[in-house]
């Protein structure tokens, strides 16, 4: 252009308008688009055998699957699908849990809701959290430790065994930390995901477990004065009567109870779901004889309600020989009953619901079905 007046090309007539445009790289979009199409077609041809063998999800990167995976609480049976979610199935097929990088575990834990911590909690009360691991995590466990409460081991938690059959102590995924929120300090929790790289079903102590992800969590928890400040009690007489009318009891009376060397009783109570969406059901079930409590247990009917239909509460107790003889006859059973009470503290664990059933019903065992062994 040195011998040409102005910025107009003498060959093609293009006006550059500025000297800066003379140095601009010319991009040929049509050729680039055609090139991309050729590369995509050749890649598709190369991946076709893998897609036919393992399905189209097998060619999706693991990070993409984590972004598309359902929440950790996903239950195929509860949704009526009765088959695993295809993304979960693919993650399990490729053994993703053993190969995720730390940043991918951060993505999975945060996006899939593997750790649930309530936003409000009564001051001074031990904090309940929920740890959930999807089925595709396999031989993986999660631990949550109260790092600010002095004794770190006192607040140590382990989640579901995810079908491995290993011994565990779990209550529908909910576990209690010794740490209690108060106005004076922020809780500091340490979350850790560990994967079993070698397992020996006969000798658990020989297992090799490798930590794959660790993160310090400082949740913002609004401190309340009492459970009733967070969840509103509902003791409607009609609701109590509906729960009582739909209740059924089945009892198993055994001479050699599995929990101890002697007789025992197991009581299962089936209840109709009141189907009130915002109503939590934290239930305390007590076995009574002439009004005196013999044993008690507790149930949070959150996961059961997701399945639809009836809710199950249970209580079991070792018995003396005299108590066993009393329950063996219809006349003796007239002295026995079960009492079901709605409990505010238990209902707090149903983080999504803001009301709880605060009623009480008592059901006589004289009307129950008995299986005497």
Secondary structure as UniProt FT lines:
FT   TURN            2..3
FT   TURN            6..7
FT   TURN            10..12
FT   HELIX           19..22
FT   HELIX           29..54
FT   HELIX           56..59
FT   HELIX           62..68
FT   TURN            72..73
FT   TURN            76..80
FT   HELIX           86..93
FT   TURN            94..95
FT   HELIX           96..98
FT   HELIX           102..112
FT   STRAND          115..117
FT   STRAND          120..122
FT   TURN            123..124
FT   STRAND          126..131
FT   HELIX           135..137
FT   STRAND          140..146
FT   HELIX           152..155
FT   TURN            162..163
FT   TURN            172..173
FT   STRAND          174..180
FT   TURN            183..184
FT   STRAND          189..198
FT   HELIX           204..206
FT   STRAND          208..217
FT   STRAND          222..224
FT   HELIX           227..229
FT   STRAND          232..234
FT   HELIX           237..245
FT   STRAND          248..254
FT   TURN            258..259
FT   STRAND          264..272
FT   TURN            277..278
FT   STRAND          279..280
FT   STRAND          282..289
FT   TURN            290..291
FT   STRAND          292..300
FT   HELIX           302..307
FT   STRAND          310..318
FT   HELIX           321..327
FT   HELIX           330..333
FT   TURN            334..335
FT   STRAND          336..342
FT   HELIX           344..347
FT   TURN            348..349
FT   TURN            351..352
FT   STRAND          355..357
FT   STRAND          360..364
FT   HELIX           365..367
FT   STRAND          369..372
//
